[in-house]
Amino acid sequence: MQRLTLSRLYNWFLALWSYNDLRPDLALRRRINRQVLAARPAHKVSEWYQKFWASRGVSREVATFIYQSLAKYSGLQFAKVLPSDRLCEDLKLPLICWFDWEMSLCEDFYEEFGFELDDYLDVTQLKTVADLMGFFNQQVAMAA
């Protein structure tokens, strides 16, 4: 049996400590689902698109991508999210998603649409879901 060196033990504790800082806040996620989103009607992705995004000129593909991706990353009932919901203040995305959700979103966007956003996406500069949707729609429109 290999002896555990002080250095390896320190690394193990550091990794364990870091995990708590990097993992999603599941209690906060549940609270948002119960207190912010629960009373709202849920929309299937096609209804969500028609109700909120078609009139704004957002492509169906971008709206579907955001709907599915943010539901996956956040664990929120994204079918109840509104364009006016603020990413940080209302939905608390940085706290309820894994630490690397923005990077994963960019990777998934690349797989779906074929170009990279790593150098362009700064979620701190986007206030609402509508801002995020507009940013992604603009990236797709510029590439077309």
N, C-alpha and C positions, 0 to 999 in steps of 0.2 A: 504494500500500500504506500502510495506516494505521500510524503509529508507535506503538509500545508505550510508554506512559508509565510512569513509575516507580510510580505509584499502581496502574495495571492490572497491572503485573508483580507488585507486592506482593500484590494480591488473588488472583492466579493461584497464587502460592506458598502463600498462606494456605489457599486451597481445597484444594490438593494435600496440605498438612500435615494439615488437618482430616479429610480422607478417611480417612487411616490411623487416626485416633482413633474414627471413626464406623462403620467397616465391621466386619463380623463377623470373628471370629477363626476362620478356616477350619481351621487345624491343630488347635485345641482341639475344634472340632466333630467332626472325624474321630476324634480321640482318644476322645471320649465315645461315639461310635458303636461304636468298636472295643473299648474297655476296659470301659465301663459297660453298654452295651446289647447287644452282640453275642451273648452267651451266653443271653440271654433269648428265650423264644418270642415270635414275632410274632402279633398278633391283628388280624383284620379288624375294621373299626369296629363291626360288629354283635356280634362276640364280645367285644371290649373293653368295650362297653357292658354286655352281659349279665354278664360276669365281675366287673367292678369297680363299676359305677355303678347298675344297676337296683335292687339291694338297698338302696342309699343314698338312693333316691328322686330321683335325678337324671333329668331328662327325656332321652329319646333324642335330641331335637333339640339340646340343649345339649352333650351328650357328643359327638355327631357334629361339631358346630361347633368345639369345643375340639380334638378329635382332628385334624381337617383343618387348622384354622388354625395350630395350633402346629407341626404337621409342616411347613407351608409357611414359616412365619417362622423356624423354628429349623434346618431341614435335618436334624433328628434322625430316627432310625427311631422315630417316635412310636408305632408299633404295638407297641413293646416297653417303653413307658414305664409305670410303675406309679403308683398313687395316692400312695404314700409317697415317691416321688422328690421331692427338694427342688429348687425352681426355681433357686435361685442356687448352692447348694453342690454338688448332684449334676449338674444339667443345664446349669448356667452360662448360663442364658438371656440375661442382660444382655450377656454377652461374645460369644455365638455368633449373636445376631440382629442385624439392622440396628438402629441407634440409635433408630429411630422405631417399633419393632415394637408397643409398647403402644398408640400412637396408631392404628396400622393395625388392631390388634385391636379397638379401640373402634369404628372406622369400619365394619369388617366386621360387628361385632355389631349396629350400628345398621341396616345394610342387611338383615341376616338377621331381626332381631327387632323393629325399629322404634322403639327408644329408645336414648338416648345414655347412655354410661357415663363420659365424660371426667371428670366431677366426682367420680366414685365409685371408680374403679379406681386402686389404689395397690399395685402388685405387690410393693413392698418390705414390705407388711404381710401378704402371703400367703406362707406358707412352703413348702407342698407343692402337688403337682398336685391333690390332694384339696381343699385350701383354695381353689385357683383355680376348680376345678369347682363347689365349693359356692357361691362368690361369684356366679358366672355363673348358676347354677341359681336362687339366691335372687332375683336381679334379674328373671329371667323370671317366677318365681312371684309376685313382688310386683306385676308389671305386669298379670298375668292377672286 
